[in-house]
Amino acid sequence: ANPDARQAAEAMGMGFNLGQMFENTQHAPTLEVAAPKIDAYYDRGFRVLRIPVTWTEPVGDTTLSDPETGKVDREAARLQALEAVIDYALAKPDLYVVINAHHEKRLKDGNRADVLEQLWADISDIFRGRDHRLIFEILNEPHLSNNDPMPAENLRQMTGRAYRKIRSVDAQRIIVIGGEI
């Protein structure tokens, strides 16, 4: 049976962040770089892995999705590496994985609900068959590029549309919705 949010939260315990790989270029976005980190934390009892992912903004010289439409480039090397890392992590018993939309400045500043909606429609489809220990965080750090909070109505509309797209693909996937800061 798939865990519900309460069961997942109780099972997670300590967590770690696999940052600087899929949202910037500090570390190579490869399974070869990620696996030893995942193994080290897992061996120390950590049971939730957060992977920040930037989809619509350039990381290096590529984007994972079209910034104007949100359509994910399913052939992107960075996406294939992300899938490999997620699959590796999910192969570990009891390890939860959280992916998100991270550092999406133009999307948030421009109130691009249509882009976020398409982005999560594609992400949901790509990861449709993955274990339900894979959790989706719709929009990380819901603030504008000037650090003001996103207008509440914009945030509710954007996350609501993305939420409905995820639910149309998977009624049981755990979804994290960030609030105003």
C-alpha positions in Angstrom: 0.0 0.0 0.0 1.1 3.5 -0.7 2.0 5.6 2.3 -0.2 8.6 3.1 1.4 11.9 4.1 1.2 11.2 7.9 2.7 7.7 7.5 5.5 9.1 5.3 6.3 11.9 7.7 6.5 9.4 10.6 8.8 7.2 8.6 11.2 9.8 7.3 13.2 10.7 10.3 16.4 12.6 9.5 16.9 14.0 6.0 19.6 15.3 3.8 19.8 17.6 0.8 21.4 16.7 -2.5 21.9 20.3 -3.5 24.1 22.0 -6.0 23.6 19.3 -8.6 20.3 19.8 -10.4 19.7 23.5 -9.5 23.2 24.8 -10.2 26.5 23.7 -11.6 28.6 23.3 -8.4 28.6 19.5 -8.6 28.2 17.4 -11.7 24.6 16.1 -12.1 25.5 12.4 -12.3 24.7 9.2 -10.5 28.4 8.7 -10.1 28.6 11.9 -8.0 25.3 11.4 -6.2 25.5 7.7 -5.2 28.3 7.9 -2.7 26.6 10.8 -0.9 23.3 8.9 -0.9 25.0 5.8 0.4 26.9 7.7 3.2 23.7 9.4 4.5 21.6 6.3 4.2 24.2 4.2 6.1 23.9 6.8 8.9 20.2 6.4 9.2 18.9 9.3 7.1 15.6 8.3 5.4 14.6 11.3 3.4 16.5 12.8 0.5 15.6 16.2 -1.0 16.7 16.9 -4.5 16.3 20.6 -5.5 15.6 20.8 -9.3 15.5 23.9 -11.5 13.4 23.2 -14.5 12.7 26.5 -16.4 15.8 28.6 -15.6 19.2 27.8 -17.2 21.5 25.6 -15.2 24.8 26.0 -17.0 23.6 26.4 -20.6 20.6 24.2 -20.5 17.0 24.1 -19.2 15.0 21.0 -18.4 11.8 22.6 -19.7 10.8 25.3 -22.0 10.5 28.5 -19.9 7.6 29.8 -22.0 5.5 26.6 -21.9 6.8 24.4 -19.1 7.1 21.4 -21.5 9.8 19.2 -20.2 12.6 18.1 -22.6 12.4 14.4 -22.0 15.7 13.8 -23.9 17.7 16.2 -21.7 20.8 14.6 -20.3 20.2 16.3 -16.9 16.7 14.8 -16.7 18.1 11.3 -17.5 20.7 11.8 -14.7 18.0 13.0 -12.3 15.9 9.9 -13.1 18.9 7.7 -12.5 19.6 9.3 -9.1 15.9 9.1 -8.1 15.7 5.4 -9.1 19.0 4.7 -7.2 17.6 6.4 -4.1 14.2 4.7 -4.3 15.9 1.3 -4.5 17.1 1.8 -0.9 14.5 0.4 1.5 12.5 3.1 3.3 14.2 6.0 1.7 11.9 8.9 0.7 12.8 11.3 -2.1 11.4 14.8 -2.5 11.9 16.7 -5.8 10.7 20.2 -6.4 10.6 23.2 -8.7 13.5 25.3 -7.3 14.7 28.8 -8.2 12.0 29.4 -10.8 12.4 33.2 -10.9 10.6 34.1 -14.1 7.8 31.6 -13.4 7.1 33.2 -10.0 7.8 36.8 -11.0 5.6 36.4 -14.1 2.8 34.5 -12.3 3.1 31.8 -14.9 0.5 29.4 -13.6 0.2 27.9 -17.1 4.0 27.1 -17.2 3.9 25.5 -13.7 0.8 23.5 -14.6 2.4 22.1 -17.7 5.7 21.5 -15.9 4.0 19.3 -13.2 1.8 17.6 -15.8 5.0 16.4 -17.5 6.9 15.6 -14.3 3.9 13.6 -13.1 3.8 11.7 -16.3 7.6 11.1 -16.4 7.6 9.7 -12.8 4.2 8.1 -13.0 5.4 4.6 -12.3 7.8 5.4 -9.5 7.3 4.3 -5.9 5.1 6.6 -3.9 8.1 7.4 -1.6 8.8 9.9 -4.4 7.2 13.1 -3.2 6.5 16.3 -5.2 7.0 19.8 -3.8 5.3 22.0 -6.2 7.1 25.3 -5.7 10.1 25.8 -3.4 10.6 29.2 -1.7 7.4 30.9 -3.0 8.9 34.4 -3.1 9.6 36.8 -5.9 13.2 37.6 -7.1 13.1 40.8 -5.0 12.5 38.5 -2.0 8.9 39.8 -1.4 6.4 37.0 -0.8 4.5 35.9 -3.9 1.0 37.5 -3.8 -1.2 34.9 -1.9 -3.8 34.7 -4.7 -1.0 34.1 -7.3 0.5 31.4 -5.2 -2.8 29.7 -4.6 -3.8 29.8 -8.2 -0.4 28.5 -9.4 -0.1 25.7 -6.9 -3.8 24.8 -7.3 -3.4 24.3 -11.0 -0.3 22.2 -10.7 -1.9 20.2 -7.9 -4.8 19.3 -10.1 -2.5 18.2 -12.9 -0.5 15.9 -10.6 -3.8 14.5 -9.2 -5.1 13.8 -12.7 -2.1 11.5 -13.2 -1.7 10.1 -9.7 -4.4 10.4 -7.0 -2.1 9.1 -4.3 1.2 10.9 -4.9 2.2 12.9 -1.8 2.4 16.6 -2.7 4.0 19.3 -0.6 2.6 22.8 -1.1 4.8 25.6 0.3 3.1 28.6 1.9 3.9 32.2 2.0 7.1 33.2 3.7 
